[in-house]
């Protein structure tokens, strides 16, 4: 930290000015903007609401000014000419501040203090070339320089040092002493300062600590003096985008690379290469997609034509904190805070077409400015200020075409666009982390409360701030007004990347003047897998051909049992020989299968029955209608499970607005209970004291207590589900339409994880090493680690994997597209 100096003296207001009365502030609650400007050395204020001008401070010698973010403090420079003879004189400048009401004028940095900082004599001229507010505070950063009036003046002066002064207390801190030639840029969050010299970029914090010099270096290519790159911060203050890597070109212009330089020390990223240009011409789009720059045509040094061009930035650095003002001449193409591009030509402002590549691509008539514009300032996306050259006049304008001349002969100006306070908080954020399969569409909804005093209208927007945009929107505008205290719902649709990894995208509220505010809304995505691995030959124990249209498999009673839906059969596979040793004819379109209570149980979709097979004789010993009163139109069994004292069958009822779960007594082969559930029950798992049921059309998971045979919970999920597995502690249910698997706590019924899986995961099985999941759409077999809820292995398998079963560390998978079953030892 640099040395702290004594506060500068505060002069009595009566001795230097005629302040405006504090009883009636210039900017009331109903006003929308205020402009402070310098005319004839005095500070004046123009009020947009009343279109009236008042004198704020009678100084006689003011030469420049700036307004704090809240518009409460005006800081300004005062210059005194000291003449020793007709040909010998010098200039000295001091930094002052005054409240917006006109009260409390005070000197912050005297001319003597400034010269002491710069180490110059009493007879040399000195000034403050750069003066910036630390965002959201009343503290100012400034540098100084010295020059000889009678020679080149300030045109060739070099900025020196970096200093901070508090406009409320007048306390001054030296951050970097003179001898350091630089330009500086405070970050939007006020935590860091980017330091640009003619040969390198560095960072330092607001207290002068953590100096990191030459994070990015480049050669000095000064022509008649040092050339400083230009740059802007990202809105999230994570990086600085700069036109570094300067190179000489054959002409008087330069070549340079635009870089994104993270403040955390991560490697810099090149975003674009520009040739035959001028760094002072570069401007950036607010969304970080593009940069504009000047370039001439013709041989080196013989410019026959010139124009401004737009280059894409890749990778996109995210939203940028672009300055709202620009000094024209080189910067003839730039963007409004609303993100629209404009170009200046023929004393007019022209709106450019979306994604224009040059400044000549205008879409709409030009806006006459009434003179040669010298400096331009956007209040917000609709309103702006500008000054003209010869005459030097100050104007207020709107995109609708209105112009108001505020003053003649205004040397400098500053403005604030808002009189209310902007703030926002997240009432409802999305989940802390989303797992997603590669290239999956995800929706995240945020509930945002207006905690400021401004009313949000469609000129406000939720904008991508930084991180990974995930192919989501760059901005979402409000479709309705949101008064203070009320809430709005914003939904962002993103797409998970194709490559495995952890990703985060950040969005934030933006006001019409392009300033971000409020809490950040984040989307955190983990893509746990990408390209599946290929099974080694030794991992595929056998490929066993079965009947037509195989669907499900179960392994027990010394065999693997496979239902063949097209044949109406069940294939029995010998575990020692991997051969089909029996084919059992059952009902019409058999699909679900379970083994328990000394039998194999098969649900027949086509006739609404359950077939019981004796594994000793490979014969059907019972055919049980699920609805004896209506065998042709009864329950169509989609899931079968043995446990909890019975055979449990889930199925839909044709034409009914509900589904059924049927309990069969394995001793009598009779229907012992019929339980009404939600429509389209899919798969069923019976545990010792609980029965779980998924639903393929409605987004519910049903829990049944087998003791009274009653539904004890209907849990709503984010999607309809099919595949199902459970143990004593957890339940897993796979979505039908989304590549997602939900894990629930079996004790609390609460969802504990959303796990990324493949599309159309119809079957799950728990094994000793984790949860195995098939993906019918992607022909994969995935192993989920229950400890991390992430895929630990993903294998490419045969065509159309449907049913899956596990036994003794092996996995049996039905390949419906091959009429086969694979036996896998992973």
N, C-alpha and C positions, 0 to 999 in steps of 0.2 A: 504494500500500500504506500502511495506517495505521501509526502508530508502534508499535514492539514494546516492551512493558514488562518489567520484571524479574519473574522467577518469584515466585509467591506462596510464603510460608513453609509448610513442612511441619511439623505438630506431632507430637510423639511419640505413638504409638498408646496407650501405657499411661496417658497423662494424660487421655484423653478417651473411651476405649472398652474393651470387653472383646471382642477379636476372636475369631472362631471359629478353631479350630486349622486350620492349613494342611495338616496331615498327612492329614486326611480331608476332602477338598473336599465341599461340600454337594451338588454335582451330579456324580454319577459317570457313567461311560460308558453305563450301562444306563438312566439316567433320561431322561425325555422332555421335561420342562418344569420351569422354576423360576419362582417368583413372589416378588418382593421387595416389601414393603409397609411403610407407616408406621403405627405404633400407639403412642399415648402418647409421641410424639416420638422413638421408637426405630425402627431398621431391623430387620425380621425377614424370614426366608426360609422359604417353604413349598416342599417338594419333592414333585412329583406322584408320583414313584416310591414314596416311603416314606409319603406323606401326613403327614409330620412337620414341625414348625416349630422353627426355632432363631433365636436372636438373632444378627444379623449385626453390628450396631453400636449401642452404647448411647450415644445422643446427648442424649436428653431434649427436644431442641428442633427435630428434623427436621420439615419441613412438606410437602415434595414430593420426588420422586425420579424418575430415569429410568435405564434399563439400556442399555449399549452393544449394538450388533448381535450381537456374539459372546458377550454375557452375562458378560464378564470384569470389567467396571467398573460400579460403581453411582455415579452422580452424584446429589447430593441438596442441598437447600436447608436451611439452619439459620436460625432466627429468634430474635433476642434482643429482649426487651421492656425498654426503658429508661424507668423511671417517675421523674418529677420531682416530681409531686404527685398527689393523688387524681384530678384532672381534667386533668392534663398529662403525657402520655407519648408516646413514639414507638417505632417498630419498625425494626430493622435486620436485613438478611439477608446471608448469605454462602453461597458455593457451595463444596461439598466433594465429595470422591470417596473411595471405598474399593474395594479389590479384592473380587471376589465371595467370596473365601475369608475375608474379614473383616480381612485384613492391609492394612497401608500406608494408613491413613486420612490424608488430606491436604487442606489448604485450598487451593482453586484460585483463588478470588476472594474477598478479604476484604470486610467491610462498608465499610471505609474506601475500598478501591479502587473498589467499586461507586458509592459516593457521589461519588468524584472523577470517574468517567466521566460521571455524570449532572449534575455541577456543582451539587450540592445541599449544604445546610448539614448540620452534625452533628446537628441536632435535627429534621430532616425524616425521615419514614419512607421506606424504599426497599425494593424487592424485584425479583426477576427473573421477569417474567410469562411468558416463552417460553424454553424450553430444548430444543435439538434436537441430536442427534448427527449429524455428517457421516457419511453411510452408509459402512460398512466401516472406520471409523477409531475412534480414541479421542479425537477432537477434538470439542468442543462449540461450538455457536453459541448466543448468548444476547443478550437485550435487557434493559433495565431501565426502571423507572418510579418516580416518587415520588408520595406521597399524604399526606393528613392523616387520621390515624386517627379523630379526633373528628368529622370531617365525613362525606364520602361514602365514605371508606375507599378500597379498591382498585377498587370497582365502576365508578368514573368515571376511573380513572387511564389515562394514555396511554403506550404503549410507546415508548421512545426508544433510538436508536442500535442498532448491531449489532457484536458482539464475538465473538472466537474464543479458546478456551482449550484447550490440550493437556492432557488428563487424566493423561498420563504424565510430562510435563516441567513442567507448570504455566505454560508460556509463554503470554502473553496478547497478542493482536493486535487493534487497533481497526480494524474494517473500515469502519464508518460512525460518526461521532461523534454524541453526543446533539444534538438539534435536528432529527434526521430521525425522524419518527414513522412507524413501520412495523411490519408483521408480515413474517415471512420463512419461506421454504420451500427447503431444500437439495434439489438434484436427485438422483435415484437413483444417478447415476454419481459424485456428489460433486464435479462440476466447476463447477456454477453455483448461485446463490442467487436465487430469485425474491423481489422486494421489493414488498410491497403497502402502499401508503399509502391514505389516505381519498380520494385524487383520481387516483391513477395506479399503473400496474404497471411495474416496471423489472427489470433483471438486473445481477448483478455476479458476478465469479468469487470463488473461495475466498480469494484473496490480497488482495481489495479492488481489483482492477484491472478494466478493461473495463466500467466502470459505464455502463449505458444506461438513463437515466431516462425515464419517461413513454413507454414503448413503446406502452402503451394508456392513454388518459386517460378520465376520467369525472368528472361534477360531484360535489361534496361535498353529501350530502343528510342530514347529521347531524341527528338529532332532538334528543336531549339530549346528544349527544356525537358524536365521529367514528364513522362506520360503515366498517368494512373489508370488502371483498369476501372471499370464500373461494375456494380453488382447490386444484388437484392437478397434479402433474407427470405427463406421459406416462411410461410405464415405460422408454422409450428415451431419456429426458432431452432430447428434441428440442423440446418445447413445453410451455407451461403453460396449463392450462384454468382459466379464472377467471370468476367472476360479476361482470364489470365492467359499465360503462355503466349505473350506477345512476340511477334517476329517481324523483322523488316521485310518489306516487299520491294520490288523494283521501282515502284512509284513512291509517292510521298505518303501512301496509306500503309496500313498494317494488316498482317494476318494474325489471327488469334483463335484460341479454342475457348469455348464456354464450358466451365466446370461447375459441378456441384461438390462443395467441400463440406463434409459433415463436421460439426463442432465437437463431436465426441472422439475424434481422432481416427475414425474409420477412413479407408482409402478414398481419395477424391475420384469422381466419375466424370469422364468427358461427355458432354451433352451435344455439342455441335462444333463444327469447324467452319470458320468464316475467313474468306480471303479478300484482299483488296478493299478493305473497309476502314472505318474509324471507330474506335471504341466508344467515343462520346455519342455515337449515333444509335447505340443499342438500347432497345426497350424490350420489356417482357410482357407477355400476356398474364393476367391474374391467375389463370388456372395452371400456369406452368407448362403449357403445351408448346409455346412458340416464342421465338425472339425475332425482332425486326432489326434491320441494320441497313446502313447506306452503302451503295457501291456505284462507281461510275463505269461507263463503257468507253472503249477506245484505248489506244496505246498508253503506256505508262506516262504520266505527266501531261497527257493531252486529252483531258476529259471532254468527250464530245456529247455525252448524255449521262444522266445520272438518275437514280431512283432508289427506292427503299424496297427491300425484299424481306420475305418472312421465311425463317428456317425452323423446322420442327426440332424440339428438344427431345432427345431420346437417350436414356430413359427419362420420362417426365418426372421432374423433381417434386410435383405436388403444388398446391396453392402457394403463390408468391405474394409477399408484402410489397407490392410495387408502389413507388411514390405517386401521389396524386397530382403533383405538379411537374412541369417540365419546361426547361428553357428551349425554345424552338431554334431552328437553324439546322442542326444536324438531326435532331429528334423529331422528324416530321411525321412519323408513323408511330402511334401508340394506342393504348387500350383504356377504355373507361373502367371505373370500378365495377360496372355491371358485366364486363368482359367483352364489350363490343369494340372492334378496331376502327380507328379513324385516321385519316391522313389530311395534311394541310397542303393546299395548292391554290394559287390565284386568290389569296386573301380569303379563302373559304375553308370550312371544315367538312370533309366528305366522309360519310359512313361507308365502310368497306363491306364487301360481301362476306358471308361466312366462309371461313377457311381460305380467305384470299391469300395469294402468294406474292402479290406486289401491291404497291400503293395506288396503282392506276385502276385496280379492280373495285370501283365504287358501285354501290347498290343504293341509289337514291340521289336526290339533288343535293348540291353543296349548301352549306349553311354560311351565308356571308358574314364575315366578322367586322366589316367596316374599316379595314386597315390591315397593315402588315403585322400579324401577331408576333409578339416577342416572348411572352411567357403565358403558359396555360395551366389551369388548376381545376381539377374535378372536385366539386363538392360531394357529388354522388353520381349515380348513373344517369341522372336527368339534368342536373344543374352544374354550371361551371363558371369560372372567372377567367379573364384573360386581359393582358395589356397589349397595346399596339405601339409600334415605333412611328415616330414623327407623324402625327402627334403622339406623345406618350400618355395614352388614356387608359383608364381601367373600366372594364365592362363586366356586367353580370349577364349570363345567358342561360337559356333552356333549350333542350333538344327540339322542343316544339317550334322554335324559331324566334322566340321573344329575346330581345336584348335591351339592356338598360345601361346607359353610361353612368357609372358611379362617380367618376372624377376625371378631371383633366390634369395632366402632369403628375400622375401618381408614380413615385419612384419605386415603391415596393408595397407588397400587400400580404396578408395572411387571413385565414378564415376558418371557422368551425361550422360544420353542417348540422349538428344536432344540439338540441337544448335539453333533451331527456337522457336518461341513463339506460344503457344497453346491458342486459344480463339474461342468462338462461341457465336452467338446471335440468338434469335428466330425472324425470319422475320414474320412468321405467326404461331401463337399458336392456339390451338383448342379453342372451346367456353369456357367461364369462368366457366360454370357449365353445366353438362349434367344430365338430369333426365332420369332414366332408369327403366323399369320394372324389377322385379327380374329375374336373370339368362338370361339377354339379351346380345347379342353380339354387341359391339360398335366399331367403327373405329374412330381413331383420327389421323389426319395428321399434321405434323409439317414441316415448311419450315425453314431450319437451314442454316445460312450464316457462312462461314469460315472467321472470322475476325482476325485470327492469321497470322503467316508467314509460318506455316508448311502446306504441302500438305497432305490432308487426302487420305488414300488408304484403301484397305479392312482390314488392321490391326487396323483401328480405328473403334469404335463401339458406338452406343447409348445403354446405359445400365441402367437397373432398379436400382435406387439409394435408394429408401426407401419409406415408407408409405405402401399402399396396392398395391400389384402387379396385383390384379384383373385378375389373370390367364393369364396375358399378357406375352410377351417374356422377358427373362432375359437379352438378348442382341440382337441387330440388327447390323450386320456388313454392311459396305458400299460395294456396288457392283461396284462402279466406283471411280475414283479419283476426289477429289474436291479441286482445287487450291485455294490459298488465294483470298478472294473477291467473290468467287462463292458460289452458294447455292445448297443444296441437300434437297430432300423431303423424309421424313421418316414417315411411317404409322404404327401405333401400334394398334393391335386388342386386345381388352380386353373383359371380361365378367362381367357384373354387378353381385354383390353378391345376394344371395337369400334372405337375411335378410334386412329389412328396415334400413336405416341409411345413413350417409354422409361418403364418402370415397374419399381418395386422393392418387394417385400414382405419384411418381416423377422419371423422367428419366434424364440422363445427358450424355454428351459426355465423352468418355474415350480414352486416347492415348495408343499406344502400350506398354508403360511402366506401365500401370495400374493406371495412375493418372487421376482423373476426372477434367474437366475444362468447362468453359463457363456457360451460363445461364441454369437453370433447366427448363425442359419441364414437365408440370404437367397435369394430368387428374383428374378432380374433378367430382364425380358422386354422385347423390342423388338417393337412392332407397326409394321412399316415402311410400311404402306399401309392405307387404309380405303376410301373411296368411289372406284371407278374413274372415269377421265375418259372422255369421249365423243370418238371420233375425228371430226376435222373432215372435211367432204366431200372436200377436196382430198387427204386422207391415204388415202382408199379409192380406189385406182386402178381396181379393177374387182370386180364380183361375177359370177362365172362359174357358170352352172348346169351340173352334171355328171350322172352317173348316180345310181341309187338307192343310198342307204346308203354315201356316200363315207366313207373312213376315213383314209388316209395320202396324203401328197404328197411328191414329190421334184422338184427343179428341176435339170436338166442336159440336155446334148445339144440345146440350143436350144429346150427346151419345159418345161412343167410337167406332171407325170404324176400322176394321181390314181386310186387304186384304189376301185372301187365294189363293196362287198361283196355287196349284194343282187342286183346284175345279173351278177356274175361278169365284169366288164369293167374296162378301164383307159382313162381319158379322157386324150387328149393335148391340151394347151392351147397355142396359138400365143402366144408372148411379145409379138409385135408387135400382134396384133389382139385378144388376150384372148378368143379364141373356141376352142371345141372343134373341132379339125380332124380328129380320128380317134378312133374307139372300138374298142378291141382286146378281143376275147373271149379270156379266159384260163381258169383253172380255177375250182373251186367256192369261193366266199367268199374272194376275194383280199383281203388286208389289208396286210402289210408290203411296202414297196417300196424299192429302192435302184437307183442308176445307177452303172455303172463297167465298165471293160474293154470299152467300146464297146457296151454293151447296157443294157437295163432289166430288172431282176430282180424278180419278184413272187412272194410266198409265198401259197399257196392253202390256207387252213385246212381247207376241206371235203374235200379229197382228198389232202392230205399231199404236195403237189408244189410245185415252183418253175418258173414260166414264164419263159422268156427271150424278150424282145422286141427285134427289130432296129429301132432308131429310124429307119433309112433307109427301111424299107418298112412300118413299123408292123404287123409280123406276128410271131407267135410262131414262133420258129425251133427251140425245144427245150422239152420238158416233162420235168422231171427228178424222178423219185420219190425222196423222201428216205430211204425204207426199201424197197428193191426187193423184199425178201423178204415184206413185208406191206404192200402199197400201201394197203389199205383201213383199216388200223389203225396206221399208222406215225406218224412225227413230224408234229405239227400245227404248221406254222411260224407263230410269233408275231413274229419279228424277222428282218430281213435287212440285211446290210451288206456293202459291197464294199471290199476293202482287204487289206493284209497278205498279198498274193499269192493271194487267193481270194475266193469268195463265201461268206459265213458266215451260217448259218441257225440260229436258236435256236427250239426248240419242245418241247412236251410230248409224252409218249408215253402213249397211252390205256392205263390200267390199270397202269402201271409206277410204281415208287417212286423213279424218277429222271427227269431230263430229258436232252435231247441237244443238242449243238451239232454241226451238220454242216458240213463244209468241201467246197465244190464247186470243181473246177478249171475256170476259165472257158475254157480252151483245149479241153478235151475234153467239157465238160458232164457229167462224171462225179463221183460222190461220192468225194473223195480221203481223207476221214477222218471218223470219228464219235467224238465226245468225250462221255463221260458226265459230267453235272453234276447239281446239286440239282434237285429237282422244280420244274416250272412255270417254266422260263426264259421271260422276257418279251421284252425288246428287247436288241439287240446292236449294238456299235460296234467296228469293226475299225480299229485304228491301224497305224502302220508296223510296230511290233514287239510290239503287245499287242492282245488282244481282250477286251472287257468285256461282261458279261452280267448283266442284272437278273433278279430272280425275283419273280413276282407273288403267291406264296403263302407262301414261306419267306423269312425276313429276311436274305438273303445277297446279296452281290455277288461274282460269279465273275470271276477273272482268268485268261486263257489265254495261254500262250506259243505263237505260231504256228509256231515253228521245230520243236519236237518235237510240236506239237499236244497239249499237256498242260496241265492245270489247275495253276497255280503258286500261287494264293491263293484262299481262300474267306473273304471278309470279312463278319463279322456286323454288321448294322446294327440300328437300333431298330425297323424295320418292313419288311415286304415292299415292293418297289419295282417301278416300271414304266418311266416315262420315263427316258431315258438320253442323255447327251452327254459328249464327252471331247475333250481336246487333249493335247499332249505333257506338260503339267504337272498337269492336274487332271481329275477325273471327277465328274460330277454325276448323282445318281440320285434320282428323285422317289418319295415314299411313295405306296402305293396307298390306304391308309385314313386317312392323316393329311395335313393341309396343310403338308407339310414336304419340303424338298429337302436332301439331304446332299452336301456337297462333300468329296472325298478328294484327298489328295496322291498323284499317280500314281507318285511315286518311293518313298514310304515306306508306302503303303497305309493311312495314318492319316486319320481324319476330321478335317477342319480347320474346318468350319462346318456349322451347321444353319440353313437359310435358310427363311423363311416364304414360302409360295406359296399358291395357291388349292387347293381340294379337287379331287381326281381330275385331277392334272396328268399326262396320259398322254404328252405329247410335248414334247421340248426340242430346240432347235437353237442352236448357237453362231454368232453373227454378228460383224461387226467392232465393233459397239457394245455387245455383251454377250450374255447368254444369254436367249433368248426361251422362255417357258413358257406353255402353254395350261392353262386350268382348265375342265374339262367341266362341273362342277357349278355354277360361278359365271359361266360365259360371259364369261371375261376372257382377255386376253393381257397378259402381264407381262414386263418387261425387267429382268433382274438385272444389276447392276453388279459385275463380278468383282473390282474393287478394294475395294469395301466389303461385298460379299455382301448388299446390300440392294436392294429393288425401287426402281428409279429412275423407272419409269413403269408404270402399270396402266391398260389400256384395256378398256372394255366393247365386246364384239364381238357377232357373231351367235349363233344358238342352236347349242349343242353343239359347241364347238371341239374337234377331236381332233388330227389331224396338223398339223405345222408344218414349214415349210422356209424357208430363207433364200437370197437371191441378190442381189448387187449393191446392198446396203443396203435391200432390200425383204423383206417377210415374206409368205409364202403360208400361209393357214390354212384347213383343211377345216372347214366348218360342217355337221356331220352332221345337225343338225335342219332344215337348209334345202336339202339336196342341192346344195350350192354350195361354191365355193372363193372366199375373199376374197384379193385382192392388195392389200397394204397398204404404203404408203410412210410410215413413222412420222416 
